[in-house]
Amino acid sequence: MIYRNLKRVFMILIITLFIFVSYVNVLKAEDFYELGTRVLEYGDEGSDVAILQQRLTKLNFYNGKIDGIYGMKTVEAVRQLQQTYELKVDGIAGESTIKYLPDNNIYNSMDISRDQIILLARVIHGEARGESFLGKVAVGSVILNRVEDKKNFPNTIREVILERGQFSSLIDGQANLFPDQMSINAARAALVGYDPTYESIFFYNPEVATNLTWISKRPVIKKIGDHVFAR
């Protein structure tokens, strides 16, 4: 009888562990985090970090770049907020800290429409199919970094995307396909400010690129998946 009960408890633990691992894998597969989904601390990256930075900026605690990377400037901003509201000052953004941030719709405040999300997601889906979530966000970030670089590129997402000869997915028709959910989430993450490319404005796949002469002269920032990202 005791053996049977122990066996039953063991099976319940195994099933619970399986469900938990499956949930974590699904979460990792898409990796778009709303603020409050997890506790944030130094070294974290993601859409929720970018949203945190946006809201800290509105409260005048943060004046750094919105990049979705939890560096020392973000730590110091969180510490200032915690000190202001007499919380435990540790620079970690948990539930007790996040509740003191403005609870506004980040997309509305940034004037981001669903059309913009889908447009960006189409190109991400076409250019980064088979890449990880991070690789997809990176492609979206390059497009948005070009929008910010008004001296060298057009100043809207649509115009950057439609600039002649820039994106192969427009040439081969891949960008015409409706994007999957991961690409849509990657577009959302890039639009709220997550930039794992550190302000790169070019990307290419060295295995399939036909002309590397000019791009090889650009400073390489990092490689994510099959793509090299450069300034």
HELIX and SHEET records of a PDB file:
HELIX    1   1 ILE A    2  GLU A   30  1                                  29    
HELIX    2   2 SER A   47  LYS A   58  1                                  12    
HELIX    3   3 MET A   72  THR A   84  1                                  13    
HELIX    4   4 GLU A   95  ILE A   98  1                                   4    
HELIX    5   5 ILE A  106  SER A  109  1                                   4    
HELIX    6   6 ARG A  114  GLU A  127  1                                  14    
HELIX    7   7 PHE A  133  GLU A  148  1                                  16    
HELIX    8   8 ILE A  157  LEU A  162  1                                   6    
HELIX    9   9 SER A  168  ILE A  171  1                                   4    
HELIX   10  10 GLN A  174  ASN A  176  5                                   3    
HELIX   11  11 GLN A  181  LEU A  191  1                                  11    
HELIX   12  12 ILE A  215  LYS A  217  5                                   3    
SHEET    1   A 3 PHE A 202  TYR A 204  0                                        
SHEET    2   A 3 HIS A 227  ALA A 230 -1                                        
SHEET    3   A 3 VAL A 220  ILE A 224 -1                                        
END                                                                             
